[in-house]
Each structure stands twice: as C-alpha cells, then as structure tokens.
Amino acid sequence: MLKYALRYTGILLAAPFFMWLPIGLLEAVPSIIDVFGVHNLRIPSGIAIAGLLMSAVGFEMR
C-alpha cells in the first residue's frame, strides 16, 4: 500500500513541472524561468527530482 502511495504521489509531484515545459512555450503562459528566475530553478527541479525518486521507489519490482 505504501508503494502505491509513493508511486502516485511522486507522479503528481513531478507531472506539473514536466507539463509546464511545453505549455510555457506558448505566449499566454509565463515560462518556468520567468516565474522562478535562473538562480531559483533549483526549487522546481528539486521538487521534480523528489517526485521522480518517490515514483521510482513505488514502481520497484520486488
């Protein structure tokens, strides 16, 4: 049960930042660099990496 929770929580954490990249190319939506700045990109990248690690633990095949 914990693996399922980690799996879907990790996907939900990482997905918005991966969807923001193609959506940010549109003129109506600010890019992730415009919102966070170059020096603060570690915040969303850290959240995305944490989500990917959580989902990797959830998808582990044991």
Phi and psi restraints in degrees (value plus and minus 20) as a CYANA .aco file:
   2 LEU   PHI     -85.7   -45.7
   2 LEU   PSI     -55.8   -15.8
   3 LYS   PHI     -84.9   -44.9
   3 LYS   PSI     -58.5   -18.5
   4 TYR   PHI     -85.5   -45.5
   4 TYR   PSI     -59.9   -19.9
   5 ALA   PHI     -85.2   -45.2
   5 ALA   PSI     -63.0   -23.0
   6 LEU   PHI     -85.0   -45.0
   6 LEU   PSI     -59.0   -19.0
   7 ARG   PHI     -80.5   -40.5
   7 ARG   PSI     -73.0   -33.0
   8 TYR   PHI     -99.2   -59.2
   8 TYR   PSI     -50.7   -10.7
   9 THR   PHI     -86.3   -46.3
   9 THR   PSI     -60.9   -20.9
  10 GLY   PHI     -84.1   -44.1
  10 GLY   PSI     -61.2   -21.2
  11 ILE   PHI     -85.6   -45.6
  11 ILE   PSI     -61.5   -21.5
  12 LEU   PHI     -87.4   -47.4
  12 LEU   PSI     -49.8    -9.8
  13 LEU   PHI     -93.6   -53.6
  13 LEU   PSI     -60.5   -20.5
  14 ALA   PHI    -105.0   -65.0
  14 ALA   PSI     -50.0   -10.0
  15 ALA   PHI     -80.0   -40.0
  15 ALA   PSI     -63.5   -23.5
  16 PRO   PHI     -80.3   -40.3
  16 PRO   PSI     -55.7   -15.7
  17 PHE   PHI     -93.8   -53.8
  17 PHE   PSI     -51.9   -11.9
  18 PHE   PHI     -96.0   -56.0
  18 PHE   PSI     -50.1   -10.1
  19 MET   PHI     -96.9   -56.9
  19 MET   PSI     -45.0    -5.0
  20 TRP   PHI     -88.1   -48.1
  20 TRP   PSI     -48.8    -8.8
  21 LEU   PHI     -81.0   -41.0
  21 LEU   PSI     -76.7   -36.7
  22 PRO   PHI     -90.5   -50.5
  22 PRO   PSI     -52.6   -12.6
  23 ILE   PHI     -89.9   -49.9
  23 ILE   PSI     -52.4   -12.4
  24 GLY   PHI     -88.2   -48.2
  24 GLY   PSI     -35.3     4.7
  25 LEU   PHI     -95.3   -55.3
  25 LEU   PSI     -36.1     3.9
  26 LEU   PHI     -94.7   -54.7
  26 LEU   PSI     133.3   173.3
  27 GLU   PHI     -93.8   -53.8
  27 GLU   PSI     -45.7    -5.7
  28 ALA   PHI     -96.4   -56.4
  28 ALA   PSI     -40.8    -0.8
  29 VAL   PHI    -134.4   -94.4
  29 VAL   PSI     111.4   151.4
  30 PRO   PHI     -89.5   -49.5
  30 PRO   PSI     126.4   166.4
  31 SER   PHI     -93.5   -53.5
  31 SER   PSI     145.9   185.9
  32 ILE   PHI     -86.1   -46.1
  32 ILE   PSI     -48.8    -8.8
  33 ILE   PHI     -92.1   -52.1
  33 ILE   PSI     -56.6   -16.6
  34 ASP   PHI     -85.1   -45.1
  34 ASP   PSI     -54.9   -14.9
  35 VAL   PHI     -99.3   -59.3
  35 VAL   PSI     -68.2   -28.2
  36 PHE   PHI    -116.9   -76.9
  36 PHE   PSI     -44.9    -4.9
  37 GLY   PHI      64.7   104.7
  37 GLY   PSI     141.8   181.8
  38 VAL   PHI     -87.2   -47.2
  38 VAL   PSI     -60.1   -20.1
  39 HIS   PHI     -94.8   -54.8
  39 HIS   PSI     -42.1    -2.1
  40 ASN   PHI    -123.0   -83.0
  40 ASN   PSI      -2.7    37.3
  41 LEU   PHI     -88.6   -48.6
  41 LEU   PSI     -32.9     7.1
  42 ARG   PHI     -87.3   -47.3
  42 ARG   PSI     -44.7    -4.7
  43 ILE   PHI     -86.5   -46.5
  43 ILE   PSI     -77.6   -37.6
  44 PRO   PHI     -88.8   -48.8
  44 PRO   PSI     -51.4   -11.4
  45 SER   PHI     -89.7   -49.7
  45 SER   PSI     -55.6   -15.6
  46 GLY   PHI     -85.0   -45.0
  46 GLY   PSI     -59.4   -19.4
  47 ILE   PHI     -86.8   -46.8
  47 ILE   PSI     -61.8   -21.8
  48 ALA   PHI     -85.8   -45.8
  48 ALA   PSI     -61.3   -21.3
  49 ILE   PHI     -87.1   -47.1
  49 ILE   PSI     -59.4   -19.4
  50 ALA   PHI     -82.0   -42.0
  50 ALA   PSI     -60.6   -20.6
  51 GLY   PHI     -84.7   -44.7
  51 GLY   PSI     -60.5   -20.5
  52 LEU   PHI     -86.2   -46.2
  52 LEU   PSI     -58.9   -18.9
  53 LEU   PHI     -86.7   -46.7
  53 LEU   PSI     -60.8   -20.8
  54 MET   PHI     -83.4   -43.4
  54 MET   PSI     -62.3   -22.3
  55 SER   PHI     -91.4   -51.4
  55 SER   PSI     -49.7    -9.7
  56 ALA   PHI     -85.1   -45.1
  56 ALA   PSI     -59.7   -19.7
  57 VAL   PHI     -86.5   -46.5
  57 VAL   PSI     -58.2   -18.2
  58 GLY   PHI     -88.2   -48.2
  58 GLY   PSI     -51.1   -11.1
  59 PHE   PHI    -112.4   -72.4
  59 PHE   PSI     -15.1    24.9
  60 GLU   PHI     -81.7   -41.7
  60 GLU   PSI     116.2   156.2
  61 MET   PHI    -118.2   -78.2
  61 MET   PSI      57.6    97.6
